[in-house]
Amino acid sequence: MSQQTTIRKLAELVNTPVEKLLEQLSEAGMSFSGPDQVVTSTEKMKLLGFLRRTHGKGDAPAEEGEASKKITLNRRKVQEVTVASGRTKSTVAVEVRQKRTYTKPPEGAAVDSSPAAQAAIAQADPERAEILRKLEESRQRNLSEQQRLAETDAKRKAELDERRRLEEEAAERERQAAAAAAAAAAEAVVAEESAKPKAGHHGHPKPAAPRVDAKSDAHKGKGAAPNRGSHAMVTSIEDDDNAARFAGQLHLSAQERARRGASRGRPKQRRSLDQSRTGTGFTRPTAPIVREISIGDAITVGDLAQKLALKGGEVVKQLFKMGVMATITQTIDHDTAVLVTEELGHRAVHADAGDVEDVLLAHTEDQQGERQTRPPVVTIMGHVDHGKTSLLDYIRRTKVAAGEAGGITQHIGAYHVETDRGTISFLDTPGHAAFTQMRARGAKLTDIVVLVVAADDGVMPQTIEAVQHAKAASVPLIVAVNKIDKPGADPLRIKNDLLAQGIVAEEFGGDTQMVELSAKTGAGVDNLLDAISLQAEVLELKAVYEGRASGTVIESSLDKGRGPVATVLVQQGTLRKGDYLVCGIQYGRVRALFDETGKQVPEAAPSIPVQVLGLSGVPDAGDDFTVVEDERLAKDVAQQRDAKRRESRLVSQAGNRMEDIMAQMGEGAAQQTLNLLVKADVQGSVQALREALTGLSNTQIRINVIGGGVGGITESDATLAATSKATVIGFNVRADASARKVIESNGVDLRYFSIIYDVIDQVKQIASGVLGKEIREEIIGIAEVRDVFRSSKFGAVAGCMVVEGVVKRTKPIRVLRDNTVVFEGELESLRRFKENVDEVRNGTECGIGVKAYNDVKAGDQIECFERIEVQRTL
Ligand SMILES: Nc1nc2c(ncn2[C@@H]2O[C@H](COP(=O)(O)OP(=O)(O)OP(=O)(O)O)[C@@H](O)[C@H]2O)c(=O)[nH]1
């Protein structure tokens, strides 16, 4: 805000007449009419400038100042210069004159702060003068403040320099120490290397040095080499820092460089881009993945979790939330599995197991060709001891009956024989009722049933059963009236008795051929073969010989040396060595084929039984087999079948558990459950026992075969029996050492049998609650065969060591190989140092000759046992 005054007052103030001031104002370009007119401060400043210019007041001092601020410097210098003229050189003195003039810029050029100007201003406008003074003061304050700051900065810089100097000194000291350590380590390595030449040649020889350097580098990180680019890392490898950081690595790949770059704080996105470039192929899902999984009738929690790509615990947790308590190994039914799958946000579909089977079916249906006559497959049936084996024996001229435990045939054997009337294949089925199921299966395979009836015995229950089976399977029957050589033989009575069963002999006007024969003498056997051939002709049996084979498993077992062995009957096509086949839940490639005499054969045509080697596992008797194009399909079908079978087993087990509970609830505690685990030497016996024993269940007791299989009793069998409180039945098999331990420590009830009647009798007695007598086999001693000597006088004599109990000469024995019974009989001789003895005790060596058995091998065990009658008590 400018202060106003009049011309008169201003004239008084500057001590000038009013007229002169008016004139000066007019000259300065401002016209005023009278002395009382108001003059503004701007007008005053304008007048002041005009006066300065007209009186030269502003310029004169400036010029004086300029003269005083100009400095001129003169400098003279004499130099010697060498000048070359022609071949001579001369030195010339040269005087150099230099003149330089410095002109200091006028002070206060921007603000005229000279005392005269100040006074003028103060005179012209005191207010402005005041402001200028304040400005000057503020400038001074600023200057002093800046000076003070500069001083502080300088002080701080000095401190910083000092600290840095100290740090560098410390780092240098450390570096020297590290270098010394590295040198020492290298020396040590070199010394070690030279101590064991060649060894460790490919190793990295300097592990110590980089470690030490890396540490010192970490220390230095604050001060030295702040941020080098990756290029610097590659190129300046000699640089101590980098050499330490990338010790042992002379070159960085582009990926590595990118990775290291990323690790130094590059954005994460860039890093993931780099990862995708490296080919990890992982793309982060943008939405929850909904899986569609197929679930069969039952599934274990673990399997379900695997299908859902979840941890088992998550599924268990979800089940728990749904109120189902289940562990990972536990099985849940289809509905529960679907519910939990949906709860977890996925979809479930019912597994359709038919697809691979369809492929297999299509595969086998492809097979077409000329149908040719094939040999008949004959099953011999009949009551126990009516002479089935003897008949086959005679036909094959081999001794099959000899050596069988208790004289009974206990599994299906299959043989094919060449007769004068062509090839005939025989299935030798056992005669006991326990083998009903097996026999039924045999009948299905069979074209003709030969029913053996002993002429001295007559029609027995199992004779009738055989007739029923043959009828049910619509298989023609030929009756072999056996043992006609026996004094009491009455063939006519047999024929009459059979009438009651609807079997009418041809001589009575019926259609059943009946042949009288003696398996012992061979009389009439040819007539039987004639009858079979005639019947086969009538049946017009045909099969396709070309193409892939298919058929049925008759028997199977696990051979320690040869692996799974299956006796199969080819029904269509030709089975060859090298074929891929699927066999029940097993698959494999035919490694070798053997006929019934143990001879290797290259192929087997329809109706020919043959032993197959090369399967992945032991198939079940009765399983179909099919040759397929490749192993892939065979494996797929086998695995799918296995999964399905497991599922259905799980379901049936779950059902059993339910039944258990229901039984307890409904019938009270009256019904007891007897759990059994059946192990046998062959699959057929396992199945037969399973069926026979479970069939003994009644309202008082339920017999439950919880498991079984072929081979010796193992630790896992024993554990299963212990956990499920089952009685273990070893049928012609024994428990190995580890299994025995479990059995003893858990008090598992283990019983050995070699005759099927005994098993059934015992279980039957328990089932009927009869506290009768029980025949028990007690193993009284075991001898281990160490060596076998052959003598012309005694045959094979086994050099043995008695390892348990006592071996008695008069007691029956069994020969065991791999915990499986291979022979049962009695001792021919028991000797100690050439002396015949009655018994040999534990820890004593002896020589044992086994009656009618010359195949004893080192490593076999000879167990001596006795049968004792025990009165059962509660
Ligand atoms: N005299 C006489 N004895 C016979 C004849 N056939 C069989 N035997 C005897 O009868 C007994 C039983 O004969 P096997 O051939 O073992 O009878 P199987 O029907 O095979 O018996 P399992 O295998 O137990 O079902 C044996 O001791 C034979 O020697 C025969 O034609 N005449």
The ligand as an SDF file (V2000), in Angstrom:
LIG
                    3D

 32 34  0  0  0  0  0  0  0  0999 V2000
   -9.1730 -154.9890   -7.4070 N   0  0  0  0  0  0  0  0  0  0  0  0
   -9.2580 -153.7770   -7.9410 C   0  0  0  0  0  0  0  0  0  0  0  0
   -8.8810 -152.7390   -7.2260 N   0  0  0  0  0  0  0  0  0  0  0  0
   -8.9870 -151.5150   -7.7750 C   0  0  0  0  0  0  0  0  0  0  0  0
   -9.4490 -151.3310   -9.0880 C   0  0  0  0  0  0  0  0  0  0  0  0
   -9.4470 -150.0110   -9.3270 N   0  0  0  0  0  0  0  0  0  0  0  0
   -8.9890 -149.4030   -8.2420 C   0  0  0  0  0  0  0  0  0  0  0  0
   -8.6820 -150.3010   -7.2920 N   0  0  0  0  0  0  0  0  0  0  0  0
   -8.1350 -149.9770   -5.9500 C   0  0  0  0  0  0  0  0  0  0  0  0
   -9.0530 -149.1440   -5.2730 O   0  0  0  0  0  0  0  0  0  0  0  0
   -8.3700 -148.2150   -4.4480 C   0  0  0  0  0  0  0  0  0  0  0  0
   -8.7880 -146.8010   -4.7580 C   0  0  0  0  0  0  0  0  0  0  0  0
   -8.4320 -146.4920   -6.0450 O   0  0  0  0  0  0  0  0  0  0  0  0
   -8.1830 -145.0430   -6.5610 P   0  0  0  0  0  0  0  0  0  0  0  0
   -7.8560 -145.0780   -7.9660 O   0  0  0  0  0  0  0  0  0  0  0  0
   -7.2180 -144.3160   -5.6470 O   0  0  0  0  0  0  0  0  0  0  0  0
   -9.5840 -144.4480   -6.3260 O   0  0  0  0  0  0  0  0  0  0  0  0
  -10.0730 -142.9670   -6.5720 P   0  0  0  0  0  0  0  0  0  0  0  0
  -11.4730 -143.0430   -6.9690 O   0  0  0  0  0  0  0  0  0  0  0  0
   -9.1360 -142.2890   -7.4810 O   0  0  0  0  0  0  0  0  0  0  0  0
   -9.9920 -142.3570   -5.1260 O   0  0  0  0  0  0  0  0  0  0  0  0
   -9.9130 -140.8580   -4.6590 P   0  0  0  0  0  0  0  0  0  0  0  0
   -8.7060 -140.2700   -5.3180 O   0  0  0  0  0  0  0  0  0  0  0  0
   -9.7440 -140.9590   -3.1880 O   0  0  0  0  0  0  0  0  0  0  0  0
  -11.1570 -140.1930   -5.0590 O   0  0  0  0  0  0  0  0  0  0  0  0
   -6.8960 -148.4800   -4.7070 C   0  0  0  0  0  0  0  0  0  0  0  0
   -6.3550 -149.2300   -3.6670 O   0  0  0  0  0  0  0  0  0  0  0  0
   -6.8550 -149.2350   -5.9910 C   0  0  0  0  0  0  0  0  0  0  0  0
   -5.7750 -150.1330   -6.0520 O   0  0  0  0  0  0  0  0  0  0  0  0
   -9.8430 -152.4610   -9.8270 C   0  0  0  0  0  0  0  0  0  0  0  0
  -10.2930 -152.4310  -10.9700 O   0  0  0  0  0  0  0  0  0  0  0  0
   -9.7300 -153.6770   -9.2000 N   0  0  0  0  0  0  0  0  0  0  0  0
  1  2  1  0
  2  3  2  0
  2 32  1  0
  3  4  1  0
  4  5  2  0
  4  8  1  0
  5  6  1  0
  5 30  1  0
  6  7  2  0
  7  8  1  0
  8  9  1  0
  9 10  1  0
  9 28  1  0
 10 11  1  0
 11 12  1  0
 11 26  1  0
 12 13  1  0
 13 14  1  0
 14 15  2  0
 14 16  1  0
 14 17  1  0
 17 18  1  0
 18 19  2  0
 18 20  1  0
 18 21  1  0
 21 22  1  0
 22 23  2  0
 22 24  1  0
 22 25  1  0
 26 27  1  0
 26 28  1  0
 28 29  1  0
 30 31  2  0
 30 32  1  0
M  END
$$$$
